[in-house]
Every structure is written in C-alpha cells, then in structure tokens.
C-alpha cells in the first residue's frame, strides 16, 4: 500500500501591479490609434472634397478668362477696322494731292490755292488725325489681351497644382499616411495663393487698361462726330454745283429712264 501524502496546493501568484498598468496603457494607446486613424480618414475625405471645389473653380476661371480674351480681341478687330478705313481714305486723298501737284506749277499753287486743293488738304488733315486716333484706340486693347492671356495661364497652373494635391490626398487615404495628407493640404494652400495672386494682378491690369481704352475710344468718336458735323462733303458739293442745277438735271434724267 502506497500512501500518498499531499501537501498544500500552491496558489497562483498575483500579477504584479506594473504589468497591469502596462497592459492598460497599451490598450489605451491602441484605442487612441484607432480613433486617430478614423478621424484622419474623415479629415482626408473633407480635404479631397475641398480640393475638388478648387479644381472646379480653377476650371471656371480659365474658361472665363478665355471668353474675355476672345471678346477683347473682337473689339480690337473693330478698332483695327476703323484704323484701316481711315488709312485707306487718307491714302486716297494723298493720291489726289499727288495728281494736283503734277497738274499745277509751284507758282500757280502759291499764288492762289484752288478750291479742290484746299478741300483735299483739309481732308488729309482730318483723315490723318482720324487714322492716328484709331491706331491709338486699337493699341490700347493690347495690354488687356495680354492680361487675360496671362490670367488664363495662371489659373491653369493653379488647377494643375490642385489636381496634384488631389492625387496626393488620394494616396494619403489609401495608405493612411498623415504626411501625405499634410502635403496635400500644403499644395491646396499653394493653389489658393496662386488664385489670389492671379486675380489681384489681373484685376489691377485690366482696370487700368479699360480706362485707357475708354479714353481713346471717346477721343476717336468725338473726332468722328466733329467731322460729320462739319459737313465737308456737302460744302464741297455746293461749291461744285451752286444751287443744285446739275444734280437736279441728273435726277430728271434718272427718273425719265
């Protein structure tokens, strides 16, 4: 017979207090990390949405500046058309003056100017001023054209930066990389800075150029009104046909036909 002698069963050793504290701190850190990751995802999503708004705004500004550029170039074409018309009239008058010079001697011209010569000289002065005013008016559009062109290019560059920020933000949310998220925010801020700088520069340049355009256009229109009010053509016709006898005869002949 074997006799089993059992001693007292040893109790489990108590877990040290510092181990419990370590485990608790690790659990808290894990929970905080999960919460931080969750919050970062929300923030990155908001960042992506805001960058999308920036891209849409940049595209709208590019389209607006391109439309303004086209409109300004159309107006410049109209001013150039007036300049071409004035130049053509001036050249016709100069040709007539050349004919008169070949037909008359210096003695005859100095003794007494013929009515035709006085008329052509007056027209040459009028058309010369009209040509110069039209040229000035057409040239004042050039700074505005350059400003709209530079603005469209500046907004296009800002859109490129915003698209790059969108790509970086997408990578940040896929990789859960906070550094990439911060970089996307910085790119968005750079885009906003480019937009603001381009807007202020364009507004200042266009405002100054529009003032010059209005001034040149008003000067040209006032000159044209003065030429029309002078009625030089009517005076010339009256000098060549006093009383309108020749014109009346032409009217009768045309009606009889």
C-alpha atoms as one frame of an Amber mdcrd trajectory, in Angstrom:
protein
   0.000   0.000   0.000   1.291   3.288  -1.046   0.344   6.269   0.941   0.042
   9.492  -0.948   0.945  12.439   1.030  -0.454  15.640  -0.474   0.896  18.870
   0.641  -0.884  22.199   0.395  -1.674  23.268  -3.220   0.234  26.458  -4.047
  -1.945  29.406  -5.045  -1.419  31.366  -8.331   0.960  34.201  -7.996  -0.688
  37.594  -8.179   0.027  39.658 -11.302   2.334  42.498 -10.473   0.739  45.919
 -10.487   3.180  47.360 -13.016   2.250  44.678 -15.565  -1.417  45.570 -15.241
  -0.615  49.207 -15.785   1.463  48.353 -18.867  -1.337  46.303 -20.419  -3.872
  49.019 -19.693  -1.677  51.675 -21.248  -1.155  49.549 -24.356  -4.906  49.080
 -24.721  -5.487  52.786 -24.369  -2.832  53.543 -26.972  -4.406  51.070 -29.392
  -7.824  52.627 -28.896  -6.397  56.102 -29.408  -4.597  54.951 -32.558  -7.842
  53.540 -33.937  -9.670  56.755 -33.095  -6.888  58.814 -34.677  -6.977  56.717
 -37.834 -10.735  57.131 -38.019 -10.553  60.906 -37.572  -7.782  61.214 -40.156
  -9.913  59.384 -42.722 -12.715  61.867 -42.179 -10.331  64.794 -42.434  -8.744
  63.462 -45.603 -12.196  62.988 -47.123 -13.066  66.601 -46.359  -9.718  67.670
 -47.812 -10.408  65.784 -51.038 -13.827  67.432 -51.313 -12.337  70.907 -50.849
  -9.617  70.207 -53.405 -12.334  69.143 -55.846 -14.016  72.518 -55.313 -10.693
  74.248 -56.023 -10.288  72.313 -59.274 -13.800  73.249 -60.405 -13.222  76.908
 -59.515  -9.909  76.986 -61.404 -11.541  75.479 -64.490 -14.336  78.070 -64.345
 -11.831  80.918 -64.078  -9.823  79.596 -67.022 -12.975  79.448 -69.152 -13.988
  82.953 -68.054 -10.616  84.462 -68.942 -10.623  82.735 -72.318 -14.053  84.209
 -73.070 -12.863  87.667 -72.036  -9.800  87.226 -74.223 -11.944  86.372 -77.244
 -14.295  89.290 -76.571 -11.420  91.757 -76.224  -9.768  90.551 -79.430 -13.079
  91.012 -81.258 -13.288  94.606 -80.061  -9.697  95.209 -81.086 -10.562  93.893
 -84.550 -13.310  96.507 -84.798 -10.862  99.253 -83.820  -8.358  97.962 -86.366
 -11.097  98.039 -88.992 -11.694 101.738 -88.282  -7.960 102.340 -88.483  -7.800
 100.566 -91.846 -10.709 102.627 -93.160  -9.108 105.895 -92.061  -5.782 104.841
 -93.580  -7.475 103.998 -96.874  -9.246 107.359 -97.016  -6.021 109.172 -96.166
  -4.166 107.327 -98.910  -6.875 108.193-101.493  -6.629 111.873-100.585  -2.852
 111.766-100.836  -3.135 110.235-104.309  -5.404 113.064-105.366  -2.959 115.584
-103.976  -0.184 113.942-105.976  -2.289 114.344-109.129  -2.903 118.005-108.369
   0.786 118.583-107.791   1.632 117.040-111.156  -1.005 119.164-112.911  -0.127
 122.543-111.345   3.082 124.550-111.105   4.522 125.919-107.814   3.784 129.486
-108.989   0.130 128.705-109.526  -0.150 126.939-106.203   1.488 129.726-104.226
  -0.498 132.455-105.977  -3.870 131.075-105.058  -4.983 127.703-103.812  -7.668
 126.090-105.898 -10.896 125.008-104.134 -10.108 121.367-104.901  -6.653 121.716
-103.382  -7.983 123.337-100.220 -10.589 120.605 -99.940  -8.031 117.814-100.295
  -5.673 119.435 -97.838  -8.441 119.700 -95.260  -9.403 116.091 -95.835  -5.806
 114.953 -95.489  -5.568 116.649 -92.107  -8.877 115.191 -90.958  -8.132 111.661
 -92.101  -4.602 111.829 -90.723  -5.912 112.663 -87.257  -8.654 110.059 -87.594
  -6.071 107.432 -88.532  -3.844 108.325 -85.577  -6.740 108.263 -83.106  -7.968
 104.911 -84.431  -4.457 103.477 -84.167  -4.170 104.640 -80.562  -7.576 103.126
 -79.789  -6.624  99.754 -81.296  -3.277  99.681 -79.484  -4.883 100.252 -76.077
  -6.501  96.803 -76.286  -3.138  95.019 -76.287  -2.464  95.270 -72.500  -5.932
  93.873 -71.806  -5.358  90.980 -74.188  -2.036  90.182 -72.531  -3.603  90.421
 -69.057  -6.401  87.964 -69.913  -3.935  85.607 -71.584  -1.629  85.613 -68.551
  -4.620  85.179 -66.236  -5.847  82.122 -68.127  -2.363  80.645 -67.933  -2.090
  81.433 -64.206  -5.450  79.825 -63.394  -4.464  76.811 -65.477  -1.274  76.404
 -63.445  -3.262  76.703 -60.227  -5.588  73.956 -61.457  -2.575  71.747 -62.138
  -1.382  72.221 -58.541  -4.876  71.413 -57.250  -5.002  68.221 -59.305  -1.620
  67.220 -57.886  -2.962  67.875 -54.381  -5.929  65.610 -55.152  -3.613  62.792
 -56.185  -1.535  63.149 -53.012  -4.671  63.219 -50.844  -5.950  60.050 -52.530
  -2.670  58.311 -51.761  -2.895  59.529 -48.177  -6.298  57.966 -47.650  -5.235
  54.719 -49.325  -2.006  54.404 -47.355  -3.275  56.060 -44.181  -0.263  58.342
 -44.392  -0.587  61.524 -42.403   2.462  63.101 -44.066   0.869  62.754 -47.494
  -2.304  64.317 -46.137  -0.379  67.297 -44.782   1.400  67.630 -48.147  -1.934
  67.700 -49.971  -3.096  70.489 -47.654   0.048  72.476 -48.385  -0.496  72.046
 -52.123  -4.073  73.248 -51.692  -2.847  76.343 -49.861  -0.357  76.991 -52.661
  -3.205  76.708 -55.175  -5.264  79.259 -53.234  -2.257  81.588 -53.155  -1.811
  81.294 -56.917  -5.505  82.003 -57.465  -5.418  85.080 -55.252  -2.238  86.437
 -56.828  -3.532  85.924 -60.372  -6.892  87.514 -59.571  -5.406  90.628 -57.977
  -2.812  91.092 -60.719  -5.385  90.654 -63.497  -7.909  92.954 -61.858  -5.350
  95.732 -61.466  -4.043  95.410 -65.041  -7.475  95.153 -66.667  -8.894  98.096
 -64.708  -6.038 100.348 -65.781  -6.228  99.157 -69.412 -10.014  99.601 -69.608
  -9.630 103.211 -68.518  -7.184 103.831 -71.354  -9.478 102.065 -73.840 -12.481
 104.214 -72.904 -10.419 107.375 -73.125  -9.018 106.505 -76.572 -12.407 105.372
 -77.887 -14.141 108.546 -76.694 -11.460 110.689 -78.329 -11.892 108.848 -81.621
 -15.700 109.048 -81.516 -15.591 112.769 -80.713 -13.316 113.332 -83.684 -15.670
 111.410 -85.952 -18.646 113.426 -84.708 -16.755 116.648 -85.377 -16.006 115.544
 -88.931 -19.641 114.634 -89.551 -20.890 117.889 -88.035 -18.562 119.924 -90.256
 -20.405 118.560 -93.330 -17.350 118.989 -95.523 -18.754 116.762 -98.248 -21.896
 118.849 -98.506 -19.885 122.057 -98.710 -17.749 120.622-101.498 -20.822 119.614
-103.472 -22.313 123.082-103.046 -19.077 124.673-104.267 -19.013 122.479-107.366
 -22.763 122.716-108.045 -24.148 126.007-106.680 -27.895 125.875-106.418 -28.009
 122.187-107.309 -28.752 122.637-111.031 -26.506 119.790-112.151 -27.908 117.465
-109.500 -31.477 118.313-110.460 -30.738 117.554-114.076 -29.218 114.182-113.136
 -32.325 113.413-111.077 -34.623 114.165-114.016 -32.571 112.039-116.393 -32.558
 109.087-113.990 -36.340 109.317-113.491 -37.047 109.560-117.218 -35.261 106.265
-117.730
